Amino acid sequence: MFKLTIFLLLLPLSSYTQTIGYRKYTEGAVFSYKLTTTAYRNDQLTGTTISVSRHRVVKHKGLFLEEISWQRKTTSTGQHAINQDTLALKVPPYKVSLSPKGKVLLPALTVPGMVGEITDLNTFYVAIAPALKVQNLSLQNRSFVNSELRQGNFADSVVILYGTDCIQVTQTLLQLEKEYAVIETKFTPPPSFCLVPLLDTVAGKSFGQFSNIQMIQKAPGGKQNLFWGVEEFTITSTIGLKSGEIRHAVMDNHLTLRMRCDITPDLKSYAVETPVTIKRRVELELMR
């Protein structure tokens, strides 16, 4: 018994006591995140964007919430940097919560130039939200597939006139240390079709998989383009075990799409159909 006790004391603490808990908030706390996005279209760099969000912890009816406002945005294309802080400041403050009873919902997307930033930050939060059961991960349960498919609507009614997607989520514990955990969240096409298709063509397989995204987007000259195909992304998050906060995270987002240019309102006629690939790498960094 004495030898067994000594052996247990010598084991690394993280091997049997560390767990992934819920977010712990302190009312009045203020922090920021820097979001850096690098995007490619058909393997050509389209630009890099750096944005900063400000988060203030408030309490409402006993529930802790993060009140989010956007402070800065800069877009770089080639050697030119464009300050777009005015766009960031136009976003009305909104609230999310990673508390056990909290929700991470998209706010109304009223500023088209900030849709990407708002939805990306939201996705980082969703990846570790209680709804996706990340707290169930442990050294004994390193990976699981969420049984519930996730449906999304990302239309802003300004640039993106219609946009829906459907994904399956897999959670994997990559690393568990004394002070932090590293979690991989994979968002992939489900094994069967799960959208209400805009066209019969969308309901078929695209690029060897069932389509899980479709979108109608405004184009110059009052025209519209239709996209559909396969969307998948992976988020690797480093979570502080004491606070439950995201210290750092990276998202790799790949879309392999078909695009019909200059579609008619009934979606039956178009000028040309072409493949489009979009790759994005988004980095989230905690700032004090």
Secondary structure by P-SEA (a helix, b strand, c coil): caaaaaaaaaccccccccccccccccccccbbbbbbbbbbccccccbbbbbbbbbbbbbcccbbbbbccccbbbbbcccccccaaaaaaacccccccccccccccccccccccaaaaaaaaaaaaaaccccccccccccccccccccbbbbbbbcccccccbbbbcbbbbbbbccccccbbbbbbbbbbcccccccccccccccccccccccccbbbbccccbbbbbbbbbbbbbbbbbcccccccccbbbbbbbbcccccccccccccccbbbbbbbbbbbbbbbcc
